[in-house]
Amino acid sequence: MSHCCYDFDTEIDRRGTGAMKTDALTTFFGRSDIEGLWIADMDFAVSPEITNALARRFSHAIYGYTAVPESYWDSIVYWLSHRHDWKVGREELIYVNGVVKGIGFLINYFTRPGDKILIQPPVYHPFRNLVEGNGRVCVTSPLSRTVDGYEMDLDDLEEKFRSERPVMMILCNPHNPVGIQWSAEVLCRVGKLAKKYGVKVISDEIHGDLVLYGKPHIPFLEACPEAREVGIALGAPSKTFNIPGLSSSWIVIADPGLRRGFFHWMEVNEFSEPTFVATIATETAYRHGEPWLSAATDYIEGNIAFVEEFCAKHIPEIHPVRPQASFLVWLDCRDLGLAHDDLVSLFVDNARLALNDGAMFGEEGSGYMRFNVASPRHVVERCLCSLEKAIHSR
């Protein structure tokens, strides 16, 4: 099935291109004869508008030092306003070559070794790596499991703010891996608590453009005035338009006192200098990529529905948690009754599938697997059939 002029059904062989998803399987899973459904990029061809814009620039014979055009910044301001009704001033923006790198810069600038930083597991595993790898102390306020998914335990969050006194919180909005787009009410409560207890909130919003089923993305900085005072948001076109290899991300800091010193530090160290590849791809994506994105999200919603229906019919022991954003489906595999290593072995060695195991996101993720469904539907079906066969042949 093709949507408009975009084809999401053709299977593209990525082997030999240096793609992490295919060419690093042996490194991460111990074998290469498996399907890569793990790292969070899509197996869909990039929008031809982006490909063509890069090809035009690469056709020039010189790739020298390049000034950053004002139109690049204008495109980010336009996109955030148009897509999320988020009014961001040019002065509030700075480039960074990756959201994880950006969080690392923020940790190193705003905190000191030994400081406490709060995360909400099960959560994107680099958060803990960044905290502990930089000599800071990780404090956790785990999400609470509900009938349909998860919710934030705001009472526990306040208790951790009060008792542990973290200086920073890393918020995932929308949340990876469980796919929640937090409500304005929840985000406002986080902002008010952070202001009360003197906590800076770093909001990773990289999946914000991939909200599903007509839900709006609620930027943390838009939740309430307190969130603007304590908050720092990071985002990118990378997940949205399947261009993470081009290293283009941005940071928004609304509060002048927060941003002044940090932006200066970024600039003097030249951490905020984009390549022309990053600026061209970003501007083209934000100006011309919305039709592709609309078609891609429709296709992803169809894949999620397919996973839900297949599991209900053929693998009732596995319960997909429907995401409100992104192409990552959190699979509840606890009814299989397997220990962690046995669960991983079932997927990798028996079904020959490479998924992120839930324990990677914190002990609260044990018994779960994260399934990237941004592939042609027949690939998703093939993988689920392999999993069904592996489960029923145990």
C-alpha positions in Angstrom: 0.0 0.0 0.0 1.4 3.4 -1.0 0.3 6.7 0.6 0.1 9.6 -1.8 3.4 9.5 -3.7 5.4 7.8 -0.9 6.2 4.2 -0.8 6.5 2.5 2.6 6.0 -1.0 1.4 9.3 -1.6 -0.4 11.9 -3.4 1.7 15.2 -1.6 1.5 18.4 -3.5 2.1 20.6 -1.5 4.5 23.3 -4.0 5.0 26.8 -2.7 4.1 25.8 1.0 4.5 27.1 1.2 8.1 23.6 1.2 9.4 23.6 0.4 13.2 20.4 -1.5 12.8 21.9 -4.1 10.4 25.7 -3.8 10.5 26.1 -3.8 14.2 24.0 -6.8 15.0 26.9 -9.1 15.8 28.3 -6.5 18.2 25.1 -6.0 20.1 23.3 -9.4 19.7 26.1 -11.9 19.0 24.9 -12.9 15.6 24.1 -11.2 12.2 21.4 -13.6 10.9 18.5 -11.8 12.6 16.0 -9.1 11.8 16.9 -5.6 13.2 13.9 -4.2 15.0 15.8 -2.4 17.7 17.5 1.0 17.2 15.0 3.8 16.7 15.2 4.7 13.1 12.8 3.8 10.3 13.3 1.5 7.4 11.4 3.9 5.2 13.0 5.9 2.3 13.6 9.5 3.3 11.3 12.1 1.8 12.5 12.8 -1.8 12.4 16.5 -1.0 15.2 16.1 1.5 17.2 13.7 -0.8 16.9 16.1 -3.7 17.9 19.1 -1.7 21.1 17.3 -0.5 21.8 16.0 -3.9 21.7 19.5 -5.4 24.2 20.8 -2.8 26.5 17.8 -3.2 26.6 18.4 -6.9 28.7 21.5 -6.2 32.4 20.8 -6.3 33.4 22.5 -3.0 32.3 21.6 0.5 33.9 24.4 2.4 33.2 26.3 5.6 29.5 27.3 5.4 27.6 30.2 7.0 24.4 29.2 8.8 21.5 30.8 6.9 18.9 32.7 8.8 16.3 30.7 6.9 17.5 27.6 8.9 16.5 29.2 12.2 13.3 30.5 10.6 12.3 27.0 9.6 12.6 25.7 13.1 10.6 28.6 14.5 8.0 28.1 11.7 7.8 24.3 12.4 7.3 24.6 16.1 4.6 27.3 15.7 2.9 25.5 12.8 3.0 22.0 14.1 2.6 22.5 17.9 1.5 26.2 18.3 4.7 26.7 20.2 5.9 30.3 19.8 9.7 30.2 20.1 11.9 33.3 19.6 15.1 33.0 17.5 17.1 34.0 20.6 15.8 31.0 22.5 17.3 28.5 20.0 20.7 26.9 19.6 21.9 24.0 17.5 23.4 20.8 18.9 24.6 17.8 17.0 22.3 15.3 18.8 19.8 15.2 21.6 21.9 12.9 23.8 25.0 15.0 23.2 22.9 18.0 24.1 21.8 16.5 27.4 25.4 15.6 28.1 26.4 19.3 27.5 23.6 20.4 29.8 24.6 18.0 32.6 28.2 19.1 32.4 27.4 22.8 32.3 24.6 23.0 35.0 25.7 20.3 37.5 28.8 19.1 39.3 30.2 15.6 40.0 28.2 14.1 42.9 25.0 16.1 42.1 21.8 14.1 41.9 19.7 13.9 38.7 16.3 12.3 38.6 14.9 10.0 35.8 11.6 8.1 35.4 12.2 4.4 34.5 11.5 2.5 32.4 13.1 5.2 30.3 15.5 5.7 27.4 18.7 4.1 28.6 21.2 6.8 27.7 19.7 9.0 30.4 21.2 6.8 33.2 24.4 6.4 31.2 24.8 10.2 30.9 24.1 10.7 34.6 26.4 8.0 35.9 29.0 8.3 33.2 29.5 11.9 34.1 30.0 11.2 37.8 26.5 12.3 38.9 24.1 10.2 41.0 21.0 8.8 39.5 17.7 9.2 41.5 14.6 7.3 40.1 10.9 8.0 40.3 9.5 5.1 38.4 6.3 5.3 36.3 3.2 3.5 37.6 1.7 0.7 35.5 -2.0 1.1 34.7 -4.5 -1.1 33.0 -3.9 0.5 29.6 -0.3 1.8 30.0 1.6 4.0 32.5 1.2 7.2 34.4 3.5 9.5 36.3 3.6 9.1 40.0 3.5 12.7 41.0 3.4 12.0 44.7 6.5 10.0 44.5 8.1 12.6 42.3 7.5 15.3 44.9 8.8 13.0 47.7 12.0 12.4 45.7 12.4 16.1 45.0 11.9 16.8 48.8 14.1 13.9 50.2 16.8 13.4 47.6 17.2 17.0 46.5 18.2 16.4 42.9 19.4 19.5 41.0 18.1 18.3 37.6 15.4 16.0 36.2 15.5 14.5 32.7 12.0 14.2 31.4 11.0 12.2 28.3 8.1 13.9 26.6 6.7 11.9 24.8 8.1 9.0 26.9 10.4 6.4 25.4 9.9 3.4 25.6 6.3 3.4 26.8 5.0 6.0 24.3 3.1 8.4 26.5 2.5 12.0 25.5 2.2 13.7 28.9 -0.9 15.9 29.4 -0.6 19.6 30.0 -1.9 19.1 33.5 0.8 16.6 34.4 3.6 18.7 32.7 2.4 21.8 34.6 2.5 19.9 37.9 6.1 18.8 37.1 7.0 22.4 36.3 5.5 23.7 39.6 7.2 21.0 41.6 10.5 21.7 39.9 10.2 25.4 40.6 9.3 24.8 44.3 12.3 22.5 44.9 14.8 24.2 42.7 15.1 21.5 40.0 16.1 22.2 36.4 14.0 20.1 34.0 15.6 18.8 30.7 12.8 17.7 28.4 13.7 15.3 25.6 11.0 15.9 23.0 12.6 14.1 20.0 9.4 12.0 19.5 7.1 15.1 19.7 6.5 15.3 16.0 5.4 11.7 15.9 2.3 11.9 18.0 -0.4 9.5 16.8 -4.2 9.2 16.5 -4.7 13.0 16.2 -3.2 13.7 19.7 -1.4 17.0 20.1 2.2 17.2 21.3 2.4 19.3 24.5 5.8 20.9 24.8 6.9 21.1 28.4 7.8 24.8 28.1 4.2 25.6 27.1 2.6 23.8 30.0 2.7 26.7 32.5 4.9 29.7 33.4 6.9 27.7 36.0 7.9 25.2 33.3 9.3 28.1 31.2 11.4 29.2 34.2 12.9 25.8 34.9 12.7 24.0 31.6 15.1 23.3 28.8 13.7 21.4 25.7 15.6 19.4 23.1 14.2 18.2 19.8 15.2 17.3 16.3 14.0 16.4 12.8 16.0 13.2 13.1 13.4 10.7 14.4 10.6 12.6 12.6 12.0 12.5 9.1 14.4 9.5 9.5 17.6 11.5 9.2 19.5 10.8 12.5 22.7 10.1 10.6 22.8 13.8 9.7 23.2 15.0 13.3 20.8 17.9 13.5 19.1 18.8 16.8 18.1 21.9 18.7 17.8 23.2 22.2 15.2 25.7 23.4 15.7 27.7 26.6 13.0 30.3 27.2 14.4 31.8 30.4 17.1 34.4 29.7 19.0 33.7 32.9 19.2 30.0 32.1 20.2 30.3 28.5 22.7 33.2 28.6 25.7 31.5 30.1 25.0 28.1 28.5 24.6 29.5 25.0 27.8 31.4 25.4 29.6 28.3 26.6 28.2 26.3 23.6 29.3 29.0 21.1 32.8 29.6 22.4 33.5 25.9 22.3 32.0 25.6 18.8 29.6 22.9 20.0 26.8 24.8 18.3 28.1 24.9 14.7 26.0 22.9 12.3 27.3 21.4 9.0 25.6 22.4 5.8 24.2 18.9 5.6 22.3 19.4 8.9 21.0 22.9 8.0 19.8 21.9 4.5 18.1 18.7 5.6 16.4 20.4 8.6 15.2 23.4 6.6 13.9 21.2 3.8 12.2 18.8 6.3 10.5 21.6 8.2 9.4 23.5 5.1 8.4 20.7 2.7 8.3 17.4 4.7 4.9 17.5 6.3 3.1 15.5 3.5 5.7 12.7 3.9 5.3 12.8 7.7 1.5 12.6 7.5 1.7 9.5 5.3 4.4 7.9 7.4 2.4 8.3 10.7 -0.7 6.9 9.0 1.3 3.9 7.9 2.8 3.5 11.4 -0.6 3.6 13.0 -1.6 0.8 10.6 1.4 -1.2 11.7 0.6 -0.8 15.3 -3.0 -2.0 14.7 -1.6 -5.0 12.8 0.7 -5.9 15.8 -2.2 -5.6 18.2 -4.5 -7.8 16.1 -1.8 -10.4 15.4 -0.8 -10.7 19.0 -4.5 -11.0 20.1 -5.1 -13.7 17.6 -1.9 -15.6 17.5 0.3 -14.7 20.5 -2.1 -13.8 23.3 0.7 -14.2 25.8 2.2 -10.9 24.5 0.3 -7.7 25.2 1.3 -4.6 23.2 1.1 -1.3 25.0 -0.4 1.1 22.4 1.9 4.1 22.0 0.5 7.6 21.8 3.6 8.7 19.9 6.4 7.3 17.9 6.9 3.9 16.1 8.1 2.0 19.2 5.7 -0.6 20.6 6.3 -1.7 24.2 5.5 -5.4 24.4 4.5 -6.9 27.7 5.9 -10.4 27.6 5.5 -11.3 31.3 2.8 -13.9 30.6 5.4 -16.0 28.9 6.8 -16.6 32.4 10.4 -16.3 31.2 13.4 -15.0 33.1 15.2 -12.1 31.5 18.0 -14.1 29.8 15.5 -16.7 28.5 13.2 -14.0 27.1 16.1 -12.4 25.2 17.2 -15.8 24.0 13.7 -16.6 22.7 13.7 -13.5 20.6 17.3 -13.6 19.4 18.2 -17.2 19.1 14.8 -18.8 18.4 12.8 -16.1 16.6 15.9 -14.5 15.2 14.7 -11.0 16.0 16.7 -8.2 17.5 14.6 -6.0 19.8 15.7 -3.9 22.7 15.1 -5.8 25.9 13.0 -4.0 28.5 15.6 -4.3 31.3 17.8 -2.0 29.3 15.5 0.8 30.3 15.7 0.0 34.0 14.7 -3.0 36.2 11.1 -1.8 35.8 11.2 -2.9 32.2 12.0 -6.5 32.9 9.7 -8.8 31.1 9.1 -6.3 28.3 10.6 -5.9 24.8 10.7 -2.7 22.6 9.6 -3.4 19.1 10.4 -0.9 16.3 7.5 -1.2 13.8 8.7 1.4 11.3 9.2 -1.2 8.6 7.1 -2.4 5.6 4.1 -4.2 6.9 5.1 -7.5 5.3 8.3 -7.3 7.3 6.4 -6.7 10.5 4.2 -9.7 9.6 7.2 -11.9 8.8 8.8 -11.1 12.2 5.6 -11.7 14.1 5.2 -15.0 12.4 8.8 -15.9 13.4 8.0 -15.0 17.0 4.7 -17.0 17.0 6.6 -20.1 15.7 9.4 -19.7 18.3 6.9 -19.3 21.2 4.7 -22.2 20.2 7.6 -24.6 19.5 9.1 -24.2 23.0 
